[in-house]
């Protein structure tokens, strides 16, 4: 008899302590969150919404971008169109908007999870770009170096 009563009491205790499921029957599900509704797919996902490009290039930013590239990017990205671990950088500023590039640099995890173009690159390269913890300023310096690499003056 004890063999039946103890398990039965344990089952009752677990059932009584289980969290209640909310009644969602008949409730409308939101179609898209406010964030999803305002995302421009050509600009990516992140803090960078608008970048004003200047001509001529800011050579100070280019020099800082070179230093950042050599320290954080060079091991995976080449300056030509050759894919190393990640895609080559040649003509990247002609293919992508500056906002997309900077969001990819500063918000790589969310971009790889949600941005269709970043997901295509992930399928191509088969390796997630690591988060380099770059600031918006660092990303802008790298962008200026990319522009310089693409022949901007």
ABEGO torsion letter per residue (X at the ends): XAAAAAAAAAAAAAAAABBBBBBABGBBBBABBAAAAABBAAAEBEABABBBBBOBBBAAAAAAAAAAAAAAAAAABBABABBBABBBABGAAAABBAAAAAAAAAAAAAAAAABAAAAAAAAAAGBBBBBAGBBAAAAAAAAAAAAAAAGBX
